[in-house]
Amino acid sequence: MSHILNELLARATESFERHEEEEALQRLLEAWAEARAEPIIALAQQLSDRLVVGLTPLDVNASWWQKRDPRHLMDLPRELMPLLAHARQGHGQETARQIPKFRERAADPRLIQPLLAIALMPVARHSQVLDELCGLFMHVGPPYDVNVLHALRVRLPAELFFVAEKLDIVIRLGTGWVPPILDEETQARCEALREAIDARTAVEQRISSTRDVLLARIHAVPEDDSSRRVLADQLLELGDPLGEFIVLQYAEVPDEDRITQLLVANREKWEAPLGAVIERGYARFARGFPVAVRMMESNVMEGAPAPGPAWGTVEEIDWNGIADWTGPAVHWSRWLAHPHLRGVTRLRNVSEALARELGAHALPVRRLEVTGARGPGLFEALAALPHLSWLEFSRAEPGTVVLCADSSLAPRLQRFDAALAGAWKLSVDLGAEVPVQATLVSERHVESLVTILRAAVRFSDRGLHLSCQRKLDAEAMERLRRAASLYTRVD
């Protein structure tokens, strides 16, 4: 055991020295599985506490939580945040409902302190909470502070005798635990790593105020490069990988392989300040910070936290088709109006329901992609967006083009794109030499394209480029020619 243990501790130390702290934590957790010694538990908790700073809670009851596979190493402390909040507030049923979720994952020493904290709270005397708490203690196993559990046992009312028996088993397991004896080499490795963590933490604390000021400037004025470059220099001195990442993304010829390596190792941490509403692994970064994100596939109506300052660098949000009915759409349209989202100028995959609500707020959106439009009134609602100049429809009908061309929004649009997969495509770009581009994909949709061409002329009649991906009969060609005759120039 000592050979394996020392090898894992050596690898943890090497990873920490390379500033690959999540990798170091993983090695410590593996070391704990080899020997559940207090120094190793303390190191794992110390490193986890460092890594969780700035991360946001994860709701284990959210519908998307079960889809988070594989789960990230730092999901656990983020999932524990709402559990502890419910426990502190005395929400017995909700606390009891959340605890079993943690038995679905591997045993982890970072569960022990939160479980002991709950055992000290009044909510622990809730029969269901206590039952689940005991089950999780047995899942993780000792060592844990049995004195806390003894104190809880004394406070239990007599009517909870059936749960008290389970608590007695947990206490006996903890009392009977015999801690492993670490040899001198192992103890020395643990002490050296603890000192290294303390030293790095101390240095970071000394410059934390400066770093916080720079981050605040970046979030508040994302177009200003100077703060990013100063922050990058400071982080490089510390060996923080974000510093290297920022520098690489500013390079005239970026090292894409190295950028990918840094993202693989750090993406979760760099995405985390945006909260749990985004789908992890999909953020696009520029100049070191997220600029495009995809929302979590969920129809959450209420309860999503307001966007924090880190959203200041985001310019594009892919809505992933969520908020497709009125309740969530109203909620999310208000969420989009938050001042921290003032830099968001492009929205993608927006449901019709959400698109209708956007006009109620003076959002800075310039480019909008809507998944479809069926009812009247959408375009008049969108006309209330003062900066909207590019509108796209990914699942359009001919009537969508007609309604838009006839609306008060049409004269303000510089670009309009609409398509129906397997049927037709339309692109209107007023800045192009030939503004209207139309493609017939299927011969069965000739009449639809005729309707579209007659409507699109109201955007511009200066020029039309018409193409067909299928051979058409004479009658179909004639119908298209008559529609195309409305344009001054036809290619």
C-alpha positions in Angstrom: 0.0 0.0 0.0 2.8 2.5 0.9 4.3 2.2 -2.5 1.1 3.0 -4.3 0.2 5.7 -1.8 3.5 7.5 -2.2 3.3 7.2 -6.0 -0.1 8.9 -5.9 1.1 11.6 -3.6 4.1 12.2 -5.8 1.9 12.6 -8.9 -0.4 14.9 -6.9 2.5 17.1 -6.0 3.8 17.2 -9.6 0.4 18.1 -10.9 0.1 20.9 -8.3 3.5 22.3 -9.3 2.3 22.4 -13.0 -0.8 24.3 -11.8 -3.0 21.3 -12.8 -4.8 21.4 -9.5 -7.9 19.4 -10.5 -5.5 16.6 -11.6 -3.8 16.9 -8.2 -7.1 16.6 -6.5 -8.0 13.5 -8.5 -4.7 11.8 -7.4 -5.5 12.7 -3.7 -8.9 11.2 -4.0 -7.3 8.0 -5.3 -4.8 8.1 -2.4 -7.8 8.4 0.0 -9.2 5.2 -1.6 -5.9 3.5 -0.8 -5.6 4.8 2.8 -8.3 6.8 4.5 -5.8 8.7 6.6 -6.6 12.1 8.1 -3.7 14.0 6.4 -4.8 12.9 3.0 -8.5 13.8 3.7 -7.3 17.2 4.9 -5.3 17.8 1.7 -8.1 16.8 -0.5 -10.5 19.1 1.3 -8.0 22.0 1.3 -7.4 21.7 -2.5 -11.1 21.3 -3.2 -11.9 24.4 -1.2 -9.4 26.3 -3.3 -10.9 25.1 -6.5 -14.5 25.8 -5.5 -13.9 29.5 -5.0 -16.0 31.5 -7.5 -18.0 28.5 -8.6 -21.8 28.6 -8.5 -24.2 26.0 -7.0 -25.6 23.1 -9.0 -29.2 22.1 -8.3 -29.4 18.4 -8.0 -33.1 18.4 -8.4 -33.0 20.2 -11.8 -34.1 18.0 -14.8 -30.8 18.4 -16.5 -28.7 17.3 -13.5 -29.0 13.6 -14.4 -27.7 14.3 -17.9 -24.4 15.7 -16.6 -22.3 12.7 -17.6 -19.5 12.4 -17.0 -19.7 14.5 -13.9 -16.9 16.9 -13.3 -14.6 16.6 -10.3 -15.8 19.9 -8.9 -19.5 19.1 -9.3 -19.7 17.6 -5.8 -19.0 20.8 -3.8 -21.3 22.7 -6.1 -24.1 20.2 -5.6 -23.6 20.3 -1.8 -24.2 24.1 -1.8 -28.0 23.9 -2.3 -28.2 20.9 0.0 -26.6 22.8 2.9 -28.8 25.8 2.1 -32.0 23.8 2.4 -30.7 22.1 5.6 -29.8 25.5 7.2 -33.3 26.8 6.3 -34.9 23.8 8.0 -36.4 22.4 4.8 -36.7 18.8 6.0 -38.4 17.2 3.0 -36.2 19.0 0.4 -33.1 18.0 2.3 -34.2 14.4 2.6 -35.0 14.4 -1.2 -31.6 15.6 -2.2 -29.4 13.4 0.0 -30.0 10.1 -1.8 -28.6 11.7 -5.0 -25.1 11.6 -3.5 -25.3 7.9 -3.0 -25.4 7.5 -6.8 -21.8 8.6 -7.1 -18.6 7.1 -5.7 -17.7 7.6 -2.1 -15.8 10.9 -1.6 -14.2 12.2 1.6 -15.4 15.7 0.8 -18.9 14.6 1.8 -17.9 14.1 5.4 -17.8 17.7 6.7 -21.1 18.7 5.1 -22.8 15.6 6.5 -21.4 16.4 10.0 -22.6 20.0 9.5 -26.1 18.8 8.8 -26.0 16.5 11.8 -25.5 19.6 14.0 -28.6 21.3 12.6 -32.1 21.0 13.9 -33.2 19.5 10.5 -31.2 16.4 11.4 -34.0 15.4 13.8 -36.4 15.1 10.9 -36.9 11.4 10.7 -36.5 11.2 6.9 -33.5 13.4 6.9 -31.8 11.4 9.6 -32.5 8.1 7.8 -31.0 9.4 4.5 -28.1 11.0 6.4 -27.2 7.6 8.0 -27.4 5.9 4.7 -25.0 8.4 3.2 -22.6 8.1 6.1 -22.5 4.3 5.6 -22.0 4.9 1.8 -18.9 7.1 2.4 -17.6 5.2 5.4 -15.3 6.4 8.2 -13.4 8.2 9.4 -15.8 10.8 10.7 -16.3 12.6 14.0 -18.5 10.3 16.1 -18.7 12.9 18.9 -21.0 14.9 16.6 -23.2 11.8 16.0 -23.2 11.0 19.7 -24.6 14.5 20.4 -27.2 14.0 17.8 -28.2 10.7 19.3 -28.8 12.3 22.7 -31.0 15.0 21.2 -33.3 12.5 19.3 -36.9 12.2 20.6 -38.0 8.8 21.8 -40.4 8.3 18.9 -37.5 8.1 16.4 -36.2 4.9 17.9 -36.4 3.1 14.6 -34.0 5.7 13.0 -31.9 5.9 16.1 -31.0 2.2 15.6 -29.6 3.1 12.2 -27.6 6.0 13.7 -26.2 3.6 16.3 -24.8 1.5 13.5 -23.1 4.5 12.0 -21.6 5.4 15.4 -20.3 1.9 15.9 -18.7 2.0 12.4 -17.0 5.2 13.2 -15.9 4.2 16.7 -14.5 0.9 15.5 -12.5 2.5 12.8 -8.7 1.9 13.1 -6.8 4.7 11.2 -3.9 3.6 9.0 -0.4 4.3 10.1 1.5 6.4 7.6 5.3 5.9 7.3 7.7 8.8 7.5 8.0 9.2 3.7 4.2 9.4 3.3 3.9 11.9 6.1 6.7 14.0 4.6 5.0 14.1 1.2 1.7 15.1 2.8 3.4 17.9 4.7 5.3 19.2 1.7 2.1 19.3 -0.4 0.2 21.1 2.4 3.0 23.7 2.6 2.9 24.2 -1.2 -0.8 24.7 -1.2 -0.5 27.2 1.8 2.2 29.1 0.0 0.3 29.5 -3.2 -2.8 30.5 -1.4 -1.0 33.1 0.5 0.5 34.6 -2.7 -2.9 34.7 -4.3 -4.5 36.3 -1.3 -1.9 39.1 -1.4 -2.8 40.1 -5.0 -6.5 39.1 -4.9 -7.7 42.7 -4.6 -5.7 43.7 -7.7 -7.0 40.7 -9.6 -10.6 41.3 -8.5 -10.3 44.9 -9.7 -9.0 43.8 -13.1 -11.7 41.2 -13.5 -14.4 43.8 -12.6 -13.0 46.1 -15.3 -13.0 43.3 -17.9 -16.6 42.3 -17.1 -17.7 46.0 -17.1 -15.8 47.1 -20.2 -15.2 43.9 -22.2 -14.0 45.8 -25.3 -11.0 47.2 -23.3 -7.9 45.0 -24.0 -5.6 46.7 -21.5 -7.1 45.1 -18.4 -7.0 41.7 -20.0 -3.3 42.0 -20.9 -2.4 43.3 -17.4 -4.3 40.4 -15.8 -2.6 37.9 -18.1 0.8 39.2 -17.0 -0.1 38.9 -13.4 -1.5 35.4 -13.8 1.6 34.3 -15.8 3.8 35.3 -12.9 1.6 33.0 -10.6 1.7 30.1 -13.2 -2.1 30.4 -13.5 -3.1 28.7 -16.8 -5.7 31.4 -17.6 -2.8 33.9 -18.0 -1.2 31.7 -20.7 -4.7 31.1 -22.3 -5.3 34.9 -22.6 -1.9 35.4 -24.2 -2.4 32.6 -26.7 -5.7 34.0 -27.8 -4.2 37.4 -28.4 -1.4 35.9 -30.5 -1.3 36.7 -34.2 -0.8 33.0 -34.9 -2.4 31.2 -32.0 -1.1 27.8 -31.0 -4.5 26.0 -31.4 -3.2 22.7 -30.0 -2.1 24.3 -26.8 -5.3 26.3 -26.6 -7.2 23.1 -26.9 -5.1 21.5 -24.1 -5.8 24.4 -21.8 -9.5 24.3 -22.5 -9.7 20.5 -21.8 -8.0 21.0 -18.5 -9.7 24.2 -17.4 -12.9 24.7 -19.3 -15.2 23.7 -16.4 -13.6 26.2 -14.1 -13.6 29.0 -16.7 -17.2 28.4 -17.6 -18.4 28.0 -14.0 -18.8 31.8 -13.1 -21.6 31.9 -15.6 -23.6 29.6 -13.4 -25.6 26.4 -14.0 -28.0 27.8 -16.6 -25.4 27.1 -19.4 -24.6 23.8 -21.0 -21.1 23.0 -20.0 -18.5 22.2 -22.7 -20.0 24.5 -25.3 -18.8 28.0 -24.4 -16.6 29.7 -27.0 -13.8 31.9 -25.7 -12.1 34.9 -27.2 -9.3 37.0 -25.6 -9.4 34.6 -22.6 -13.1 34.8 -21.7 -16.5 33.3 -22.8 -18.2 35.1 -25.6 -20.7 32.5 -26.8 -22.7 30.0 -24.7 -25.5 27.5 -25.0 -28.3 27.4 -22.5 -29.1 24.3 -20.6 -31.9 22.2 -22.2 -34.6 22.9 -19.6 -37.9 24.8 -19.4 -37.2 26.3 -16.0 -39.8 29.0 -15.4 -38.5 30.6 -12.2 -35.6 30.3 -9.8 -32.7 30.8 -12.2 -30.3 33.2 -10.5 -29.7 36.6 -12.1 -26.7 36.7 -14.4 -23.6 37.7 -12.5 -20.8 40.1 -13.6 -19.0 37.3 -15.5 -21.7 37.5 -18.2 -20.3 40.9 -19.2 -18.0 39.3 -21.8 -20.8 37.2 -23.4 -21.9 38.4 -26.8 -24.0 35.4 -28.1 -26.4 33.0 -26.5 -27.8 29.9 -28.1 -31.2 29.3 -26.5 -31.2 25.6 -27.5 -35.0 25.8 -28.1 -35.9 26.3 -24.5 -38.7 28.6 -23.2 -41.1 27.5 -25.9 -44.3 28.5 -24.0 -45.4 31.8 -22.5 -44.5 31.3 -18.8 -40.8 30.5 -19.2 -40.6 33.0 -22.1 -41.7 35.9 -20.0 -39.2 34.9 -17.2 -36.3 34.5 -19.6 -37.0 37.7 -21.5 -36.8 39.6 -18.2 -33.6 37.7 -17.4 -32.1 38.9 -20.7 -32.8 42.5 -19.7 -30.3 42.3 -16.8 -27.6 45.0 -17.1 -24.9 42.3 -17.0 -26.1 41.1 -20.4 -25.8 44.4 -22.1 -23.1 42.9 -24.4 -25.3 40.2 -25.8 -26.0 41.2 -29.4 -26.8 37.8 -31.0 -29.5 35.2 -29.9 -29.7 31.8 -31.6 -32.3 29.0 -31.6 -34.9 31.3 -30.0 -38.4 29.9 -29.7 -41.3 31.8 -31.1 -42.7 32.3 -27.6 -39.5 33.9 -26.4 -39.0 36.0 -29.5 -42.5 37.5 -28.9 -41.4 38.6 -25.4 -38.1 40.2 -26.4 -39.7 43.3 -27.7 -41.0 44.2 -24.2 -37.4 45.1 -23.3 -35.0 47.5 -24.9 -32.4 44.7 -25.6 -29.3 45.4 -27.6 -29.9 42.4 -29.9 -28.6 43.0 -33.4 -28.9 39.4 -34.8 -31.7 37.0 -34.0 -32.3 33.5 -35.1 -35.9 32.2 -34.5 -36.8 28.5 -34.8 -40.2 29.2 -36.4 -43.1 31.5 -36.7 -46.8 30.5 -37.1 -49.0 33.2 -35.6 -49.4 36.9 -36.4 -47.9 39.7 -34.5 -44.3 38.4 -34.1 -42.7 40.9 -36.4 -44.5 43.9 -34.9 -43.2 42.7 -31.5 -39.7 42.4 -32.8 -39.9 45.9 -34.3 -39.6 47.1 -30.7 -36.0 45.9 -30.6 -34.1 49.1 -31.5 -30.9 47.6 -32.9 -32.2 44.5 -34.7 -30.8 44.4 -38.2 -30.4 40.7 -39.0 -33.2 38.2 -38.7 -33.0 34.4 -39.4 -35.6 31.6 -39.4 -34.3 28.1 -39.4 -37.7 26.4 -39.8 -39.7 28.8 -41.9 -42.8 28.6 -43.9 -43.6 30.8 -47.0 -46.0 32.7 -44.9 -43.2 33.7 -42.5 -41.4 35.5 -45.4 -44.7 37.2 -46.4 -45.5 38.4 -42.9 -42.0 39.8 -42.4 -41.9 41.6 -45.7 -45.2 43.2 -45.0 -44.2 44.3 -41.4 -42.9 47.6 -40.1 -39.7 45.7 -39.2 -38.7 44.9 -42.8 -37.4 48.4 -43.8 -34.9 48.3 -40.9 -33.4 44.9 -41.7 -30.1 44.7 -43.5 -30.2 40.9 -43.6 -33.0 38.4 -43.7 -32.5 34.6 -43.9 -35.1 31.9 -44.0 -35.1 28.2 -44.9 -37.1 25.0 -44.7 -34.8 22.0 -44.7 -35.2 19.9 -47.9 -37.5 22.5 -49.5 -36.0 26.0 -50.1 -33.6 28.7 -48.9 -33.7 32.5 -49.0 -31.1 35.0 -48.1 -31.5 38.8 -48.4 -28.4 40.9 -47.9 -29.0 44.6 -48.8 -25.2 45.2 -48.8 -24.6 42.6 -51.5 -24.4 43.4 -55.3 -27.2 40.9 -55.8 -29.3 41.3 -52.6 -31.7 38.4 -53.0 -30.4 34.8 -53.1 -33.0 32.0 -53.5 -32.5 28.2 -53.9 -35.1 25.6 -54.7 -34.1 22.3 -53.1 -37.1 20.2 -53.9 -39.3 20.4 -57.1 -42.3 19.8 -54.9 -42.0 23.3 -53.4 -42.0 25.4 -56.5 -45.2 27.2 -55.5 -43.7 27.9 -52.1 -40.7 29.5 -53.7 -42.9 31.6 -56.0 -44.7 33.0 -53.0 -41.4 33.7 -51.3 -39.9 35.5 -54.4 -43.0 37.7 -54.7 -42.7 38.7 -51.0 -38.9 39.1 -51.0 -39.1 41.8 -53.7 -40.4 44.1 -51.0 -37.0 43.8 -49.3 -35.2 44.7 -52.5 -35.9 44.4 -56.2 -32.3 45.3 -57.3 -31.2 41.8 -58.1 -32.0 38.1 -57.7 -29.8 35.0 -57.9 -32.0 32.0 -58.4 -30.8 28.4 -58.4 -32.5 25.0 -58.5 -31.0 21.8 -57.2 -33.5 19.7 -59.2 -34.5 19.7 -62.8 -37.9 21.3 -63.3 -40.6 20.8 -66.0 -41.5 23.7 -68.3 -44.6 24.7 -66.3 -42.6 25.0 -63.1 -39.9 27.0 -64.9 -42.4 29.4 -66.3 -44.0 30.1 -62.8 -40.5 30.9 -61.5 -39.7 33.1 -64.4 -42.9 35.2 -63.9 -42.0 35.6 -60.2 -38.4 36.5 -61.0 -39.5 39.2 -63.5 -40.3 41.4 -60.6 -36.6 42.0 -60.1 -34.5 44.5 -62.1 -31.7 41.9 -62.5 -31.9 38.1 -62.5 -28.9 35.7 -62.4 
